[in-house]
């Protein structure tokens, strides 16, 4: 084998490895004729349409075809003729075609007629190949040369999403599953607040099972952790990605754990920045949610230049600010009682749609010991030592005691049953659906080519201040709060207390102590929390 032959073989292998794969069905005969209907437009979309309509797999360098326009190809044509029209307009030529898979490469430059014969013989060798991201492996036996399902989201598609954060961008990927590691998670109450953090979860296989790459290199994990399905997980914070500088997103939809490791079970997402951008581009957008006070604005800067020695410098900057969106501003989230939404349906009146909490301002209490039986005359005030406070206006339930003070009275047992449902607490009015954010995201790259080797450097700065709101917490059952027997407002206090109920039986003269079973101190207002991410 000559040196030139070996060079062509190696170059062909690299081209196939770096090409964008378009999946298609079983291949047909080389000279098959069929009816094509490919509209004029973007070359990448046209080649994808050709693969689908011809039933063949087409490999082509994404960078070479990106931004090119192709004419319409319609009518009854041979596959080779249809592809030739598209490839010529895209600046590509067929490198190989085995009847099932077609590989394209950039067309060689045409040299002037006066060029020497020797120069003409090496024109194919001198062709310039567009830079591409090679996703491969050096593991012996790895099946990297076979067809892998890759989806590419181009720059125009990214702009069309209107995304101002990495979270919004990656949620737009069709393969994206539920984002569990994110700002709204408060499973562990405020100790579980994440702030301005979002994760990747391809096909809903769980956080930490999708490998995130930035320019083909592993992105840094966020320092936070949480437990999902009894497994501690970490994630890359997608909000730290400079969306203003993203040129495309490559999604490997198949599991690639054998190549990349256990964090690629669900697939790989490679975010490619526009490191060759030259010029200055600024953009801003502002908007809000109709019918609410929610407002959001962002400002983006994208700049790049090329120095005399060929060094490429780029800078991407973004500032985003948004206000809080309260649950009470949306009809579907304004209340935890969803029974009105199923009115006039077979589920009308079903209390399963009422998720309001029994831990309410109308506290429940348990006597110490709980075997204590307290009566007011002949009326029992406790059930298994438990009673709760309610308003005298709740005539449906009825009081078990005389009025304590003003419009309050005692009823035996906890807050349960249909008559006590009005005493439940609605947590949603104090909750935020989306927290307020002030986010600054800066990123810069430098690249310089030394022959076939590219030296690079990257520096990023990310800072976010997140504020949210939650309802006031109830006491923990594992850390009960006790009320002393001689407490001033204890209705079962000592006989010397002005607030002890008259005509009590079963209560010693020194009074009886109790634990708070359920009580929510709403008088202190909701809890506002702040999370800083850097």
KOLDREN-677597 format. One record per residue (C-alpha): residue in three letters; x, y negated, z negated. Coordinates in steps of 0.001 Angstrom, whole numbers, padded with zeros to 6 digits, always signed. Layout:
<rs>
ALAXYZ;...
</rs>
This chain:
<rs>
UNK+000000+000000+000000;UNK+001476-003439+000991;UNK+001708-006359-001420;UNK-001023-008245+000468;UNK-003311-005230+000318;UNK-002848-004930-003413;UNK-003545-008635-003855;UNK-006794-008324-001941;UNK-007848-005350-004039;UNK-007152-007163-007321;UNK-008898-010325-006122;UNK-011926-008331-005048;UNK-012157-006673-008470;UNK-011963-010040-010267;UNK-014595-011495-007986;UNK-016989-008650-008751;UNK-016339-008982-012508;UNK-016928-012729-012559;UNK-019904-012839-010228;UNK-023459-013502-011223;UNK-025493-010327-010992;UNK-028906-010346-009414;UNK-030862-007197-010173;UNK-032886-005573-007457;UNK-034565-002308-006706;UNK-033222+000614-004629;UNK-031262-000382-001554;UNK-032508+000248+001952;UNK-030661+000898+005169;UNK-028008-001551+006314;UNK-029895-002567+009475;UNK-033363-002557+007885;UNK-035748-005252+009047;UNK-038332-006723+006762;UNK-040439-009828+006312;UNK-038644-012552+004381;UNK-040244-015609+002802;UNK-037437-017622+001207;UNK-038121-021381+001003;UNK-035439-023998+001531;UNK-033759-025166-001645;UNK-031121-024240-004206;UNK-028640-021624-002976;UNK-028579-019696-006242;UNK-032368-019346-006256;UNK-032351-018415-002558;UNK-029790-015628-003036;UNK-031772-014312-005983;UNK-034902-014311-003823;UNK-033042-012458-001061;UNK-031977-009744-003526;UNK-035523-009316-004713;UNK-037059-009196-001236;UNK-034351-006971+000287;UNK-034177-004558-002637;UNK-030384-004870-002883;UNK-027967-005997-005553;UNK-026116-009193-004694;UNK-022922-010337-006429;UNK-021746-013884-005828;UNK-019626-016525-007642;UNK-022057-018807-009437;UNK-019832-021893-009336;UNK-019344-021619-005570;UNK-023080-021452-004840;UNK-024239-023892-007525;UNK-025444-027210-006127;UNK-025590-025976-002507;UNK-028776-026143-000429;UNK-029938-023421+001940;UNK-032481-023504+004787;UNK-035734-021613+004768;UNK-035514-017992+005864;UNK-038849-016625+006992;UNK-040130-013986+009353;UNK-039189-010472+010398;UNK-035387-010291+010143;UNK-032598-007807+009571;UNK-031050-008007+006118;UNK-027680-008985+007568;UNK-029154-011838+009614;UNK-031147-013237+006691;UNK-028157-013071+004366;UNK-025832-014653+006934;UNK-028045-017754+007152;UNK-028115-018168+003379;UNK-024474-017362+002810;UNK-023247-019738+005514;UNK-025163-022647+004007;UNK-023844-021739+000558;UNK-020252-021608+001773;UNK-019999-017857+001214;UNK-019107-014827+003310;UNK-019685-011125+002835;UNK-016728-009401+001222;UNK-018239-005918+001004;UNK-021540-004157+001624;UNK-021986-000480+000801;UNK-025707-000482+001598;UNK-026680-000867-002057;UNK-024540-003713-003382;UNK-023438-006786-001434;UNK-020491-008819-002719;UNK-020002-012380-001505;UNK-016964-014609-001822;UNK-016219-018250-000936;UNK-015558-018768+002760;UNK-011891-019471+003648;UNK-010898-022970+004627;UNK-010551-023577+008371;UNK-007118-024891+009277;UNK-006375-027306+012154;UNK-005612-025737+015547;UNK-002054-027086+015392;UNK-001265-025033+012327;UNK+001384-022395+012828;UNK+000455-018782+013393;UNK+002123-017865+010113;UNK-000020-020365+008228;UNK-003119-019071+009967;UNK-002310-015524+008946;UNK-002261-016557+005292;UNK-005367-018759+005349;UNK-007377-016083+003581;UNK-004727-015878+000859;UNK-004776-019659+000346;UNK-008491-019948-000281;UNK-009566-021720-003445;UNK-011745-019664-005740;UNK-014108-021553-008053;UNK-013487-021168-011779;UNK-015828-018647-013352;UNK-016267-017102-016752;UNK-015073-013500-016768;UNK-017020-011307-019151;UNK-015142-008024-019333;UNK-013168-005631-021463;UNK-009765-003997-021589;UNK-011201-000949-023351;UNK-010299+002096-021286;UNK-013431+003776-019976;UNK-015705+000784-020667;UNK-018429+000567-018034;UNK-017824-003069-017141;UNK-017689-002672-013382;UNK-021283-001500-013190;UNK-024341-003677-012833;UNK-025273-005504-016035;UNK-028483-007540-016496;UNK-027437-011190-016730;UNK-029725-014221-016771;UNK-028237-017638-015994;UNK-029996-020824-017086;UNK-028608-023621-014941;UNK-028173-027322-015625;UNK-031449-028332-013986;UNK-033396-025735-015950;UNK-031779-027000-019162;UNK-032771-030581-018370;UNK-036323-029428-017634;UNK-036677-028007-021168;UNK-036200-031468-022669;UNK-034264-029844-025517;UNK-032497-032215-027913;UNK-031060-029450-030101;UNK-029540-026021-029673;UNK-032553-024515-031416;UNK-034962-025950-028848;UNK-032695-024910-025965;UNK-032264-021274-027005;UNK-035934-020864-027915;UNK-036626-021579-024222;UNK-034782-018417-023172;UNK-037406-015785-022240;UNK-035487-013074-024107;UNK-035421-015087-027355;UNK-037197-013538-030322;UNK-038345-014953-033637;UNK-035849-017378-035181;UNK-035725-016236-038800;UNK-032632-018118-039973;UNK-033984-021661-039650;UNK-035110-024805-041456;UNK-038643-023670-042348;UNK-037531-020567-044256;UNK-038269-020929-047978;UNK-038884-017283-048858;UNK-036690-017685-051925;UNK-038298-021044-052739;UNK-036047-024092-052487;UNK-032962-021995-053161;UNK-033550-020567-049666;UNK-033757-023952-047922;UNK-031455-023883-044877;UNK-031559-027450-043618;UNK-030720-028174-039979;UNK-029784-024573-039123;UNK-031071-022304-036343;UNK-030050-018850-035140;UNK-030102-016568-032094;UNK-032246-013441-032069;UNK-032456-011777-028665;UNK-035375-009353-028352;UNK-036156-009815-032093;UNK-033505-007293-033114;UNK-032564-009432-036090;UNK-030251-012282-037010;UNK-026572-011449-036612;UNK-027141-008922-033810;UNK-026664-011426-030961;UNK-023127-012504-030113;UNK-022816-016242-029474;UNK-019972-017468-027265;UNK-018949-021030-026495;UNK-017016-021271-023227;UNK-016460-017534-023404;UNK-015047-017615-026941;UNK-016693-016613-030190;UNK-018447-019495-031940;UNK-017840-020137-035644;UNK-020448-018745-038041;UNK-022362-021090-040344;UNK-021393-020662-044028;UNK-024930-019790-045185;UNK-026254-016267-045599;UNK-029622-014660-046202;UNK-031059-011175-046552;UNK-033189-009667-043791;UNK-034477-006111-044088;UNK-032257-005666-047160;UNK-029143-006580-045119;UNK-027123-009800-045725;UNK-026725-011654-042411;UNK-024928-014713-041070;UNK-025450-016649-037885;UNK-023972-019268-035610;UNK-025735-022599-036099;UNK-027037-023328-032612;UNK-027821-026931-033611;UNK-024066-027519-033809;UNK-023738-026890-030044;UNK-023393-030091-027940;UNK-026536-029744-025824;UNK-025662-032926-023902;UNK-022611-031185-022455;UNK-024078-027772-021625;UNK-023727-026875-017940;UNK-025303-023441-018084;UNK-026249-020629-020450;UNK-025436-017020-019553;UNK-027485-014328-021254;UNK-026351-010710-021171;UNK-029679-009032-021862;UNK-028294-005569-022555;UNK-026659-004340-025741;UNK-022887-004699-025569;UNK-021749-003462-028963;UNK-019343-000952-027403;UNK-017491-003841-025759;UNK-017828-006753-028164;UNK-018626-005184-031528;UNK-021617-004705-033822;UNK-022756-008332-033532;UNK-023646-007774-029844;UNK-026244-005037-030335;UNK-029007-007253-028949;UNK-026877-008895-026255;UNK-024559-011835-025646;UNK-025304-015530-025115;UNK-022473-017549-023560;UNK-022865-021331-023589;UNK-020678-022968-020924;UNK-019829-026660-021269;UNK-019244-028994-018330;UNK-015500-029348-018919;UNK-014870-030612-015370;UNK-017304-033537-015541;UNK-015959-036841-014264;UNK-017652-040155-014899;UNK-019960-041589-017552;UNK-023540-040567-018214;UNK-025838-041877-020943;UNK-029417-040907-021687;UNK-032019-041477-024378;UNK-035465-040184-025126;UNK-038148-040986-027658;UNK-041438-039330-028390;UNK-043873-038181-031006;UNK-046722-035860-031810;UNK-050118-037204-030889;UNK-052410-037790-033828;UNK-049585-037645-036372;UNK-046839-039866-037729;UNK-044137-037591-036343;UNK-041542-039390-034218;UNK-038274-038194-032677;UNK-035537-039978-030762;UNK-032135-039031-029386;UNK-029217-040673-027593;UNK-026652-038744-025514;UNK-023274-039670-024040;UNK-021347-037552-021537;UNK-017969-038741-020288;UNK-015070-037167-018446;UNK-011931-038082-016560;UNK-008916-036513-014874;UNK-005466-037869-015607;UNK-002744-038281-012992;UNK-001036-035082-014122;UNK-004277-033125-013643;UNK-005298-032993-017309;UNK-009078-032954-017713;UNK-010672-034786-020666;UNK-014359-034632-021588;UNK-016445-036013-024434;UNK-020026-035197-025402;UNK-021923-037113-028069;UNK-025434-036932-029456;UNK-027419-038609-032213;UNK-030892-037341-033069;UNK-033285-038696-035657;UNK-036766-037517-036472;UNK-039359-038087-039174;UNK-041119-035450-041245;UNK-044264-033751-039982;UNK-046561-032813-042856;UNK-048792-029737-042701;UNK-051749-031944-043574;UNK-051347-033744-040221;UNK-052309-030621-038268;UNK-055792-029136-038426;UNK-054570-025547-038297;UNK-052140-026096-041190;UNK-053918-028696-043306;UNK-055277-026110-045760;UNK-054511-022589-046922;UNK-058236-021908-046873;UNK-058836-020789-043284;UNK-062405-019627-043741;UNK-063846-022634-041841;UNK-061853-021511-038781;UNK-063656-018155-038663;UNK-067115-019595-039164;UNK-069754-018169-036820;UNK-067632-015059-036275;UNK-067937-011513-037687;UNK-065351-012574-040299;UNK-067311-015572-041567;UNK-067060-015850-045347;UNK-064301-013230-045594;UNK-062171-014288-048570;UNK-059090-012666-046983;UNK-058759-015906-045006;UNK-058470-017922-048229;UNK-054787-017969-049184;UNK-054965-020661-051861;UNK-052987-019917-055002;UNK-054465-018847-058344;UNK-051515-020623-059939;UNK-053251-023962-060155;UNK-053518-027011-062433;UNK-056254-025052-064234;UNK-053830-023045-066322;UNK-054220-019472-067566;UNK-052797-018463-070957;UNK-052110-015192-072809;UNK-052290-015052-076614;UNK-049441-013604-078659;UNK-050127-010805-079273;UNK-052429-010135-076319;UNK-054523-007784-078463;UNK-055888-010827-080287;UNK-059646-011173-079797;UNK-060948-014704-080193;UNK-064631-015545-080423;UNK-066570-018744-080691;UNK-069460-017563-082776;UNK-070496-014431-080913;UNK-069053-015472-077521;UNK-065706-013941-076542;UNK-063182-016572-075424;UNK-060534-014124-074246;UNK-060274-010971-072114;UNK-057263-008874-073111;UNK-055947-011981-074799;UNK-056225-014096-071606;UNK-058240-017292-071037;UNK-058089-020246-068667;UNK-059102-023887-068635;UNK-061698-025152-066180;UNK-063947-028183-065706;UNK-067392-028177-067257;UNK-068715-029115-063815;UNK-068007-025575-062575;UNK-071490-024457-063563;UNK-071351-021427-061259;UNK-068783-019825-063536;UNK-070010-021332-066772;UNK-067950-022154-069844;UNK-067253-019700-072640;UNK-066607-022469-075158;UNK-067848-025855-076074;UNK-066122-028799-074445;UNK-062514-029184-075537;UNK-062011-032790-074584;UNK-064152-034726-072189;UNK-065031-032440-069238;UNK-062771-029441-070040;UNK-063689-026093-071513;UNK-062408-022527-071986;UNK-063443-019493-069976;UNK-062263-015985-070734;UNK-060023-014105-068288;UNK-057871-015382-065414;UNK-058878-017435-062375;UNK-060513-014740-060302;UNK-063788-013946-058597;UNK-066019-015990-056315;UNK-067131-018407-059051;UNK-063541-019376-059879;UNK-062368-019731-056269;UNK-062890-023500-056401;UNK-060164-023652-059066;UNK-057477-022332-056711;UNK-054687-024645-055599;UNK-054073-025601-051967;UNK-050303-025799-051424;UNK-050263-026925-047775;UNK-050935-030675-048229;UNK-047568-030987-049989;UNK-045581-029005-047394;UNK-043630-030156-044336;UNK-044033-028300-041047;UNK-040890-029972-039711;UNK-038407-031696-041953;UNK-036828-035050-041282;UNK-033374-034911-039658;UNK-030498-037232-038930;UNK-028014-035299-036785;UNK-024687-036391-035286;UNK-022963-034043-032855;UNK-019628-034883-031197;UNK-017497-032584-029050;UNK-014407-033098-026935;UNK-012342-030839-024665;UNK-008971-031086-022951;UNK-007726-028737-020219;UNK-004586-028557-018132;UNK-003700-026005-015464;UNK-000219-024491-015386;UNK-000470-022464-012217;UNK-002868-019606-012924;UNK-002883-020346-016670;UNK-005174-022974-018214;UNK-004234-024521-021554;UNK-007188-025895-023447;UNK-008144-027612-026653;UNK-011543-028219-028259;UNK-012605-030379-031194;UNK-016101-030775-032600;UNK-017827-032742-035347;UNK-021288-031944-036640;UNK-023201-033575-039492;UNK-026881-033312-040347;UNK-029005-034624-043204;UNK-032282-032725-043611;UNK-035185-033657-045915;UNK-038272-031589-046610;UNK-041125-031265-049056;UNK-042686-028377-050946;UNK-045504-028014-053454;UNK-044738-028127-057172;UNK-043567-024775-058486;UNK-045334-022572-061027;UNK-043518-020997-064025;UNK-041671-017764-063380;UNK-043175-014651-064949;UNK-039644-013550-065849;UNK-039100-016760-067843;UNK-042403-017420-069679;UNK-043071-020716-071429;UNK-044588-020404-074891;UNK-046891-022772-076777;UNK-046408-022736-080527;UNK-049279-021928-082881;UNK-049035-025393-084424;UNK-048792-027286-081112;UNK-050906-030418-081196;UNK-053194-029614-078255;UNK-053491-025870-079022;UNK-057270-025151-079239;UNK-056431-022143-081406;UNK-054098-024095-083685;UNK-054059-024207-087485;UNK-057128-025322-089415;UNK-055429-028639-090123;UNK-055214-029454-086373;UNK-057759-031984-085054;UNK-057896-030077-081758;UNK-058741-026622-083134;UNK-062153-025434-081981;UNK-064782-025059-084658;UNK-066430-021771-085581;UNK-063531-019598-084349;UNK-063236-015999-085440;UNK-060198-013795-084994;UNK-057766-016730-085312;UNK-055684-017003-088489;UNK-055674-020260-090428;UNK-052103-020876-089238;UNK-053192-020655-085610;UNK-052045-018341-082812;UNK-049249-018855-080255;UNK-049597-018201-076510;UNK-047642-017938-073237;UNK-048415-019873-070075;UNK-049531-017239-067562;UNK-050226-019452-064564;UNK-050034-023219-064496;UNK-048825-025657-061858;UNK-047721-029111-063115;UNK-049004-031051-060098;UNK-048912-034292-062062;UNK-045176-034443-061352;UNK-045848-034517-057614;UNK-044361-032394-054796;UNK-040704-031444-054669;UNK-038596-033253-052090;UNK-035302-031610-051180;UNK-032273-032652-049153;UNK-029775-030368-047389;UNK-026516-031609-045883;UNK-024826-029553-043152;UNK-021302-030215-041896;
</rs>
